[in-house]
Amino acid sequence: MSIPTPKKQPSGSWFVRVTVDGVTHPITRPTKRECINEAMAIKSRAKEAKKRNPTTLTKAIDNYIESRENVLSPSTIRGYKAIQRLRFQTAMHKVVEDVTAEQWQRIVNAEAKLCSAKTLKNAWGFIASVIYDATGRKVSVRLPQVVDNDLPFLTAEQIPTFLGAIKGDFCEIAILLGLSGLRRSEIMAVKWEDIDLQAGCIHVHGSAVLDKNGKLIYREENKNKSSRRTVPFLLPQLREAVQAAEKKTAYAVNCNPNTIYNSTNRACRRAGLPEIGAHGLRRSFASLAYHLNMPEAVTMKAGGWSDIYTMRKIYTKISEKDIADHGQQYEAFFTQLDATTQNCNENCSEEKT
């Protein structure tokens, strides 16, 4: 067993450092022999610990999920399982305690060639938590910069075309609920009684997500207070679809959540519009609210956002036409100002003469 040579200090004691799994252990003892013995003992204990518990990364992930299964949502567990199945495959069977910080950096560098920077950032955040949970080590690596891509949405001018494309679609009600500001998990939990035709509103209070076995799990209440809300309007096309629907079950939507995503994109392709997916419906809702000058407080309440900055940064996408309209308003101000100034100058000239 290799041990660094201890050095004698001015005080007369002996000092040595040993590094085990990236952790440095400073040792100070009265004699050189005691220094060496303690260093060998630390190395030996670490070696024995590895023999007793050679936990691989994939096993560490299983342990991490199992210990938190009662507090993690089914969608979160599915996401973790997807990382275990798709990301960092070269490291899954490595013993976590054996991998150094430098080796993790090389693993991350290789993974960066296989996925986007955002996917890598999210995956590594989970893996770093698993490493800490299994070893107590905080591994720091450099990640590629995440570029904030502009996520697609429908503009106010595109929405009428989109509404025509989804007319009569199997997922029409689900898509219209998404365009009303509901999350996909909320859409799946809407009951017929929650769509109040008389009052012209939608009551949102539950959620439904797929568990690890692909079965829908319904919850009577959303995860937070702001998500439990009443959307104070009812789209005319949604009203018509609800009135015409055969209400065979208590729930307004009876399909796999992924079907909403696929149906939305098929409708977009048919209409020649950008494919926005299920979550793009929610972005389109917030952007339309901005276009219609809806107060932010109303948009937040209708959409169930608790953080105005999240709503602004992620969901409120300003279309090019809105930008152009505001630019024209700005230009018109100065045009009007120029005309007023010119009239004033002419009047002043007449007074002087």
N, C-alpha and C positions, 0 to 999 in steps of 0.2 A: 504494500500500500504506500503510494507516494505521498510524502509530507514535505512542505517547504522547510528549509533550514531556519530554526529560530535565531533571533538576533538578540545580543545582550544590550540592555538599555543602560543609560548613565546611572540609573538608580541601582543597578546591579541585578535587576530581575530580567527574565527572558520573555521575548514576545514573538508571536507567530500568527499569521492569518491563514485560515483554510476556507475554501469556498466549496459549498455543497449545493448543487441544484440552483446555482446563481445567487445563493445567499452566503454572505461573508461572515465568518465567525472569528472575532479577535480573541486571542488567548494570551494571558499574562500569568507567568508562574515563577516561583523563586529559582528554579533550576531549569537547565536545558532539557534534562530527561523528563521532568514533569510536563513541560511544554509539549514535547513530542508525544507523550502518553495521552494527554488530553486531546490533541489533534487527531490522533489515531482512533480514539474512542468516539469522537464526533463522526468521523468518516465511517466507522464500523456501524454505529447506530443508524446512520442514514442508509447504509447498504442493507442492513437487516430489515429496515422499514420497507424498502423497495421489494424485498423478497416476500414480505408478508402481504403487501397490498399493491401489486403491479396493475394499477388502474389505467386502462386505455382511455383515450378521449371519448370514444363512443360509449363506453361504460360510464364514464363520468357524466356524460350528457343524460344517460338513463337515470343515474342517481339524482342529478339536479332536478329533472322533471318529476321524478317519483316523490321527492321530498316536498314538492310544492304543488302537487296535483290538485289539492283541495282549494288552493287559492288562485291558480292560474285559470284563465278562461280557455274553453276548448279551441278557439281560434289561435290563441297564443301558443298552446301546446302543438297545434298543427304546424304553426310557423317554425317552432323549435325542431320538430321532427323533420321538416323539409330541409332545414339547414344541416341536420345530421345526415340526411340522405343525399344531398346534392353538393354541399360545400365542404372544402378542406378534406377531400377524400384521401389524400396522401398521408394525412395525420391521424385519421380516425383510429387506427390500430397501434399507434405509438403510445407508450406509457407516458402519461402526462408529466409525472415527476422527472422524467429523463430529458424532456425537451427544454433546451435553454432559450433565453430571450432572443439570441442571435438566430437560432434555428426557427423560432416562430416568425421572425421577420422574413426569413427566406420563404417560409410556407405562405405567408401573406403575399409576398411579391409574386409568387407563382400563381396564387389564386386570383390576383388582380388581372391576369391575362384571360381569365375564364368568365368573368362577370363584370357588371357595371360597378362604378365606384360606390354608388349608394347601396347596392346589394352587399358589397364587400363590407362596408361600414356597419350595416345592420347585423350581418353574420358574425363579424369579429366581436362586436359588442356582446353578443351572446356567448361566444366561445371564451372571451376573456373572463366573463362572470363564472363560467363553468370551471375554468382553470383556478380561479381564486377560491371557489367553493371546494374544489378537490385538494388543493395544495396550500392555500393561504398566500399564494404569490400573486402580485399584481404585475402582469406582463404588459409593458408599453411597447407599441410598434408604430411605425409611420404608415399612414394610409394615404392613398391617392385622394386628391381633392375632389369633392362632390360638386358637380356642376348642377345648378338649380334649373332643370329643364322646365320649360313652360308647359304645364299639363293642359291637355285639350279640353275644350268646353264648347257649348253652343252659344252663339251670339243671339241677340234679340231678333235679328233678321232671319236667322237659321231655324229658330224654334218652330214657327208655323209649318215649315217644310217637314221638320222632324215629326211633328204631331200627325201630319198626314201619313207619314211612313209607318207609324206604329198603330194606326187605326185598325182595330180588329185583331191585333196580334195577341197570341196566347198570353204574353206578359204585359199587355197594355196597361192594366191597373197597376202592376208593380212599377213599371217605368214611370207612369204619371205620379205615383207616390214619391219616387225618387226626384222627379222634377219639382215636386212640392217641398223639397228640402229634407226628406227622410233618408237616414242611413240605410244600407242594405239590411243590417240586422233588425232595424226597426220596421222596415217594409215587411219582412217575413212574419212579424208578430202582430200586424194590424188585423183586427177582427172587423167583420161587417158593421158591428155596432159602434166601432170607433170612427167610422166615416159618417158623420152627422149631416145628412142631406138637408134636414130642416134648418139647422143653424148655419150650414155652409162652412163647416170646419172639420179638422181631423184631430182626434185625440191620440197622442203618442205617449205610451207609458211602458210598453214591454219590448222585448228583444228576443231574437232566435238565431242561434248559430249552430254550425255543424260541430259535433264532437269528433274525437279521434277516429271513430268508426264510421263517420259520414252520416250520422243520425242527427236530425234537428233537435236541439234542446231549447225549449221555450222558457223564458223568464217573465214573470208578471210585471216586474219593474226594471227600468233601465239602470245603468251603472251609476248615474249621478242625477242630481235634482234638475239641472238645466236641460237634460235630455227628456225628462218627463214634462210634456208641454201640450199646448193646443195650437195647431197651425190655423191661423184665423182666416183661411180662405179655402175654396174648393174649386179646382179647375173645371170649367164646363165639360170638357171631354171626359174627365174622371167621373163627374156626376152621371153622365150618360152611360159610361161603361159599367158603373156600379148598378144603375137602375136596370140595365139589360142583362146583368150577370145571373147565372144559376148558382145560387148560394147553397152548395152541397155540403160545405163544412163551415165551421165557425170562423175560419181564417179567410181573408180576402185574397191571399196569394198562396197557391199550392204548387210550388215547383222547387227545384233545387236552386239555392242562391246563385250558383254559377250561371244558371239559365238566364237570369236577368242581364248579366254582363253580355252573354252571347247574343241575346235578342236585341239589346240596345245597339250593339255593333253591327248586326245584320241590317237593322233599320237605317243606321247611318250610311252603310255602304249602298243600300238601295236608293237613298236620297242624295248620294254624292256628297255627304257631309263627313267631317273628321270623326274617326271612331273614338268615342269618349269613354266607353265602358260604363259600368254602373255608378262609379263614384263621380264620373264626369257630369252626371245628372245633377248632383248636389252642387258642384262648382257652377253649373249653368244656372241653377236657382239663385245662388248668391250674386252672380254677375248680372242676371236680369234684374234682381232687386236693386243693384247699384244703378243700372241703366234707367230704371223707373223712379230714381231718387227716393227710394224707400229709406226711412231713417235707419241707421245702423242698429239702434236698439231693437227695432221691430224685426230686422233681418236676423239678428242674433237669437231672439226669442223664438221666432218661427223655425229657425234651423237648429236650435238646441245647442248653440255654442256657448261655452262659459268664458272663453278667452277671445276678446275682440281682435287681438293681434294674430291669433291663428286664423280667424276668419278672413282678415285682411290679406295675410301673406299667402295662404294656400288657396282659398276659395274665391275671393273676389278678383276675378280676372277682367281687366278692362279691355273691351274690344277696340279695334282700330277705328271703327266708326265713332265710338264714344270719344276717343282721343281727338279725332278730326273735328267733331262737333264742338268740343270744348275749345279747340284751337280757333275755330271760326268765331266763337263767342268772344274770345280774347282779342282777336283781330278786329271784330266789330266795335269793341269798346274804343279802340284807338281811332278807328275810322270816324266814329261819332264824335270823339274828342277833337279830331282834326277839323271836322266840319264846324264844330262849336267855336274853336279857336279862330278859324277863318272868318266866321261871321262877326266875331268880336273885333277882329282886326279891321274889317271893313267898316264897322260902325265907328270905331275909334278914328279911322281916317276921315270919315264924313264929318265927324265932330270938329276935327282940326281945321278942315277947310271951311 
